[in-house]
């Protein structure tokens, strides 16, 4: 039971499995899995954010979108992953009512990551489909305005989700986190279902449509280039490696987005409409998949984007070099100061590194 936080009032349908998931060995496995996921999310996105802040040789609009996406993922690590891990380890909510409401609202606000993914994809779509006009269509001021409006609208929806009459923050033991539910346990959670559609399902469908169109364009361009290169000798329809890589990257991002978001959104919609708990194992698995999306994006960017990979390596090398230079300078300065101190002939001066 939660300490200071109201527990959910869903209908239980999985008594045997629920008892199994709360066994000590099962709790340990869940806690370790969440801890590893949390470390990946936080460290990976902090490094990604620093790389994006230092990298200026790419598209500025894309960089701004990626900064917003990475900021939400960092927030997920601190405001969602860490509390969930702690609640899973002790098997109750130890943080109180106020933090329960904060986590519930923060979860909604940080779900804007799905919108920012769409923003990146729309910007890339315009750049590919209308390369000459994209410079005038997608400008930096317009991008900043659009991203700012996304944050504002998301904040308004978050406020409505949390503070509309007839709703309260409750702790869901099977999710090990808090959501804002209707006070009437028989009433359908319309806002929870809306959030699942707005932040997960609609972005996925939009992204799927964009990528499908881009994939068709890439194939058509590749076929045209192939015909121009080989003439009428064999007329083979071969996709060039560059076009194939672009289309494959689109497919990977779409697949990861669907694989991460849709199971959790399906569970939320099911529980919000039926007021019944989903299978505990399905619930935990969907939650892990959702949280892992926050670091899988970084893995995809690293392996599929040469500029991002080079900038990441350069940033890491600079950090180590700066640390090494700072250490050498500190020892040198200490040696210089000690060497300048007055001392008599019988005094013994020992210069040692300062730790």
C-alpha positions as CSV (number, residue, x, y, z in Angstrom):
1,X,0.0,0.0,0.0
2,X,1.2,3.5,-0.7
3,X,2.6,5.7,2.0
4,X,0.6,8.9,1.8
5,X,-0.7,8.2,-1.7
6,X,-4.1,6.8,-2.7
7,X,-4.0,3.3,-4.3
8,X,-5.8,2.6,-7.5
9,X,-9.3,0.9,-7.4
10,X,-9.2,-1.2,-10.6
11,X,-10.8,-4.6,-10.7
12,X,-8.3,-7.4,-10.2
13,X,-8.3,-10.2,-12.7
14,X,-4.8,-11.7,-12.3
15,X,-4.5,-12.7,-8.7
16,X,-2.1,-15.6,-9.2
17,X,0.2,-13.7,-11.5
18,X,0.1,-10.6,-9.3
19,X,1.3,-12.7,-6.3
20,X,4.0,-14.1,-8.5
21,X,5.2,-10.7,-9.6
22,X,5.5,-9.6,-6.0
23,X,7.8,-12.5,-5.0
24,X,11.2,-11.4,-3.7
25,X,13.1,-12.8,-6.7
26,X,10.6,-11.2,-9.1
27,X,10.9,-7.9,-7.4
28,X,14.7,-8.1,-7.5
29,X,14.6,-8.8,-11.3
30,X,12.3,-5.9,-11.9
31,X,14.4,-3.6,-9.8
32,X,17.7,-4.5,-11.5
33,X,16.1,-4.2,-14.9
34,X,14.7,-0.7,-14.1
35,X,18.0,0.4,-12.6
36,X,19.9,-0.6,-15.7
37,X,17.3,1.2,-17.9
38,X,17.5,4.3,-15.7
39,X,21.3,4.5,-16.0
40,X,21.1,4.1,-19.8
41,X,18.4,6.8,-20.1
42,X,20.1,9.3,-17.9
43,X,23.7,8.9,-19.0
44,X,23.0,8.4,-22.6
45,X,20.7,11.5,-22.9
46,X,23.0,13.7,-20.9
47,X,25.9,12.9,-23.3
48,X,23.5,13.3,-26.3
49,X,22.4,16.8,-24.9
50,X,26.0,17.9,-24.5
51,X,26.9,16.7,-28.0
52,X,24.0,18.6,-29.5
53,X,24.9,21.7,-27.6
54,X,28.4,21.7,-28.9
55,X,27.6,20.6,-32.5
56,X,26.8,23.5,-34.8
57,X,27.8,22.1,-38.2
58,X,24.4,20.3,-38.8
59,X,20.9,21.6,-39.6
60,X,20.0,24.1,-36.8
61,X,16.3,23.3,-37.0
62,X,16.9,19.6,-36.5
63,X,19.3,20.3,-33.7
64,X,16.6,22.4,-31.9
65,X,14.1,19.6,-32.2
66,X,16.6,17.1,-31.0
67,X,17.5,19.2,-28.0
68,X,13.8,19.3,-27.0
69,X,13.5,15.6,-27.5
70,X,16.6,14.9,-25.4
71,X,15.5,17.3,-22.7
72,X,12.2,15.3,-22.3
73,X,14.2,12.0,-22.2
74,X,16.5,13.4,-19.5
75,X,13.3,14.4,-17.5
76,X,12.0,10.9,-18.0
77,X,15.2,9.5,-16.4
78,X,15.0,11.7,-13.3
79,X,11.3,12.2,-12.8
80,X,9.9,8.8,-14.0
81,X,12.6,6.1,-14.0
82,X,14.1,6.9,-10.6
83,X,10.8,7.0,-8.6
84,X,9.5,3.9,-10.4
85,X,12.7,2.0,-9.5
86,X,12.5,3.0,-5.8
87,X,8.8,2.1,-5.6
88,X,9.5,-1.2,-7.3
89,X,12.2,-2.0,-4.8
90,X,10.1,-1.4,-1.7
91,X,6.8,-2.4,-3.3
92,X,4.9,0.7,-2.3
93,X,4.9,4.5,-3.0
94,X,7.2,6.0,-0.4
95,X,7.2,9.6,-1.6
96,X,3.9,11.0,-0.5
97,X,0.8,12.6,-2.2
98,X,2.4,15.8,-3.5
99,X,5.2,13.9,-5.3
100,X,2.6,11.4,-6.6
101,X,0.8,14.3,-8.3
102,X,4.0,15.7,-9.6
103,X,5.1,12.4,-11.1
104,X,1.7,12.0,-12.7
105,X,1.8,15.4,-14.3
106,X,5.4,15.1,-15.2
107,X,4.8,11.9,-17.0
108,X,2.2,13.6,-19.2
109,X,4.4,16.6,-19.9
110,X,7.5,14.5,-20.7
111,X,5.4,12.4,-23.1
112,X,5.9,15.4,-25.4
113,X,8.8,13.4,-26.7
114,X,6.5,11.7,-29.1
115,X,5.5,15.1,-30.5
116,X,9.1,16.2,-30.9
117,X,9.9,13.0,-32.8
118,X,7.1,14.0,-35.2
119,X,8.6,17.5,-35.4
120,X,12.0,16.1,-36.4
121,X,10.4,13.8,-39.0
122,X,8.3,16.6,-40.5
123,X,11.4,18.8,-40.8
124,X,13.3,16.0,-42.5
125,X,10.3,15.2,-44.7
126,X,10.1,18.8,-46.0
127,X,13.9,18.9,-46.5
128,X,13.7,15.8,-48.7
129,X,10.5,16.3,-50.6
130,X,11.0,20.1,-51.2
131,X,14.7,20.6,-50.8
132,X,14.8,24.1,-52.5
133,X,11.8,25.4,-50.6
134,X,12.6,24.0,-47.3
135,X,15.0,26.8,-46.5
136,X,12.1,29.3,-46.7
137,X,9.4,27.0,-45.3
138,X,11.3,25.7,-42.2
139,X,13.2,28.6,-40.7
140,X,14.8,28.8,-37.2
141,X,12.3,31.4,-35.8
142,X,9.4,29.3,-37.0
143,X,11.0,26.2,-35.5
144,X,11.5,27.9,-32.1
145,X,7.9,29.2,-32.2
146,X,6.5,25.8,-33.0
147,X,8.6,24.1,-30.3
148,X,7.6,26.7,-27.7
149,X,3.9,26.2,-28.6
150,X,4.3,22.5,-28.2
151,X,5.6,23.0,-24.6
152,X,2.9,25.5,-23.8
153,X,0.0,23.3,-25.2
154,X,1.6,20.3,-23.4
155,X,1.7,22.3,-20.2
156,X,-2.0,23.3,-20.6
157,X,-3.0,19.7,-21.2
158,X,-0.9,18.6,-18.2
159,X,-2.7,21.1,-16.0
160,X,-6.1,19.9,-17.2
161,X,-5.1,16.3,-16.7
162,X,-4.0,17.0,-13.1
163,X,-6.4,19.6,-11.7
164,X,-9.8,19.2,-13.4
165,X,-12.5,18.5,-10.8
166,X,-13.4,14.9,-10.1
167,X,-9.8,13.6,-10.6
168,X,-7.1,12.6,-8.2
169,X,-3.5,11.3,-8.2
170,X,-3.4,7.6,-7.4
171,X,-0.6,5.1,-7.1
172,X,-0.8,2.1,-9.5
173,X,1.1,-0.9,-7.9
174,X,1.3,-2.8,-11.1
175,X,3.0,0.2,-12.8
176,X,4.8,1.3,-9.7
177,X,4.0,4.9,-10.5
178,X,1.2,7.4,-10.2
179,X,-1.5,8.6,-12.6
180,X,-4.4,11.0,-12.3
181,X,-7.7,9.0,-12.5
182,X,-11.3,9.8,-12.1
183,X,-12.5,9.7,-8.5
184,X,-15.3,7.5,-9.5
185,X,-13.7,4.0,-10.0
186,X,-16.5,3.1,-12.5
187,X,-16.0,6.1,-14.7
188,X,-13.8,5.8,-17.8
189,X,-10.5,7.7,-17.8
190,X,-11.1,9.8,-20.9
191,X,-8.1,12.0,-20.3
192,X,-5.8,9.0,-19.9
193,X,-7.0,7.6,-23.2
194,X,-6.7,11.0,-24.9
195,X,-3.1,11.2,-23.7
196,X,-2.3,7.8,-25.1
197,X,-3.7,8.8,-28.5
198,X,-2.1,12.3,-28.5
199,X,1.4,11.4,-27.4
200,X,1.8,7.9,-28.8
201,X,-0.7,6.6,-31.3
202,X,-1.2,9.7,-33.4
203,X,2.5,10.5,-33.6
204,X,3.2,6.9,-34.6
205,X,0.6,7.0,-37.4
206,X,1.9,10.3,-38.6
207,X,5.4,9.1,-38.6
208,X,4.4,5.9,-40.4
209,X,2.7,7.9,-43.2
210,X,5.7,10.2,-43.6
211,X,8.2,7.4,-43.7
212,X,6.1,5.3,-46.1
213,X,6.0,8.3,-48.5
214,X,9.7,8.9,-48.1
215,X,10.5,5.3,-48.7
216,X,8.5,5.3,-51.9
217,X,10.3,8.5,-53.0
218,X,13.7,7.0,-52.3
219,X,12.8,3.9,-54.3
220,X,11.6,5.9,-57.2
221,X,14.6,8.2,-57.3
222,X,16.9,5.2,-57.0
223,X,15.2,3.5,-60.0
224,X,15.5,6.6,-62.0
225,X,19.2,7.0,-61.2
226,X,19.8,3.3,-62.0
227,X,18.2,3.7,-65.4
228,X,20.3,6.7,-66.1
229,X,23.5,4.9,-65.1
230,X,23.1,1.6,-66.9
231,X,21.1,2.9,-69.8
232,X,19.2,0.3,-71.7
233,X,21.8,-2.5,-71.3
234,X,20.0,-4.4,-68.6
235,X,17.6,-1.8,-67.1
236,X,18.0,-3.2,-63.6
237,X,16.2,-1.5,-60.8
238,X,18.8,-1.3,-58.2
239,X,18.6,1.0,-55.1
240,X,21.7,3.0,-54.4
241,X,23.4,2.5,-51.1
242,X,22.7,6.1,-49.9
243,X,19.0,5.9,-50.7
244,X,18.8,2.5,-49.2
245,X,20.5,3.6,-46.0
246,X,18.1,6.6,-45.7
247,X,15.0,4.4,-46.2
248,X,16.4,1.8,-43.7
249,X,17.0,4.5,-41.1
250,X,13.4,5.7,-41.5
251,X,12.2,2.1,-41.1
252,X,14.3,1.5,-38.0
253,X,13.1,4.6,-36.2
254,X,9.5,3.9,-37.0
255,X,9.8,0.3,-35.9
256,X,11.5,1.3,-32.6
257,X,8.8,4.0,-32.0
258,X,6.0,1.5,-32.5
259,X,7.7,-1.3,-30.5
260,X,8.3,1.1,-27.5
261,X,5.1,3.1,-27.4
262,X,2.2,1.1,-28.7
263,X,2.2,-1.7,-26.1
264,X,2.1,0.8,-23.2
265,X,-0.5,2.9,-25.0
266,X,-2.7,-0.2,-25.6
267,X,-2.5,-1.1,-21.9
268,X,-3.4,2.5,-20.9
269,X,-6.4,2.5,-23.2
270,X,-7.6,-0.9,-22.1
271,X,-7.4,0.0,-18.4
272,X,-8.8,3.5,-18.9
273,X,-11.9,2.2,-20.8
274,X,-12.6,-1.1,-18.9
275,X,-11.3,-0.1,-15.5
276,X,-9.7,-3.6,-15.3
277,X,-6.0,-4.3,-14.7
278,X,-4.0,-5.8,-17.5
279,X,-1.8,-8.8,-17.1
280,X,1.0,-7.8,-14.6
281,X,3.7,-9.3,-16.9
282,X,2.3,-7.4,-19.9
283,X,2.2,-4.2,-17.8
284,X,5.8,-4.4,-16.7
285,X,7.1,-5.4,-20.1
286,X,5.2,-2.5,-21.8
287,X,6.6,-0.1,-19.2
288,X,10.2,-1.2,-19.8
289,X,9.7,-0.9,-23.5
290,X,8.3,2.6,-23.1
291,X,11.2,3.8,-20.9
292,X,13.8,2.1,-23.1
293,X,12.7,4.3,-26.1
294,X,14.5,7.2,-24.4
295,X,17.9,5.6,-25.0
296,X,17.3,3.5,-28.1
297,X,17.0,6.8,-30.1
298,X,20.5,7.6,-29.1
299,X,21.8,4.2,-30.2
300,X,20.1,4.7,-33.6
301,X,21.5,8.2,-34.0
302,X,25.0,7.0,-33.1
303,X,25.1,4.1,-35.6
304,X,23.2,5.8,-38.4
305,X,24.5,9.4,-38.3
306,X,28.2,9.9,-39.1
307,X,28.2,13.6,-37.9
308,X,26.6,12.7,-34.6
309,X,29.0,9.8,-34.1
310,X,32.0,12.0,-34.8
311,X,30.8,14.8,-32.5
312,X,30.1,12.3,-29.7
313,X,33.6,10.9,-29.9
314,X,35.1,14.3,-30.1
315,X,33.2,15.5,-27.0
316,X,34.3,12.5,-25.0
317,X,37.9,13.0,-26.0
318,X,37.8,16.6,-25.1
319,X,36.4,15.8,-21.7
320,X,39.2,13.4,-21.0
321,X,41.9,15.8,-22.4
322,X,40.5,18.6,-20.3
323,X,40.6,16.5,-17.2
324,X,44.1,15.5,-17.9
325,X,45.2,19.1,-18.6
326,X,43.5,20.3,-15.4
327,X,45.3,17.6,-13.4
328,X,48.7,18.4,-14.9
329,X,48.1,22.2,-14.4
330,X,47.2,21.6,-10.8
331,X,50.3,19.6,-10.1
332,X,52.5,22.1,-11.9
333,X,50.9,25.0,-9.9
334,X,51.4,23.2,-6.6
335,X,55.0,22.5,-7.4
336,X,55.6,26.1,-8.4
337,X,54.0,27.5,-5.2
338,X,55.9,25.1,-2.9
339,X,59.1,25.7,-4.7
340,X,58.8,29.5,-4.1
341,X,58.2,29.1,-0.3
342,X,61.1,30.3,1.8
343,X,62.8,27.5,3.8
344,X,66.0,27.0,5.8
345,X,68.7,24.7,4.9
346,X,67.6,22.1,7.4
347,X,64.0,22.1,6.2
348,X,62.9,19.3,3.9
349,X,60.4,20.1,1.2
350,X,58.5,17.2,-0.3
351,X,56.4,17.9,-3.4
352,X,53.5,15.5,-3.7
353,X,50.5,15.5,-5.9
354,X,47.4,16.8,-4.4
355,X,44.5,14.4,-4.4
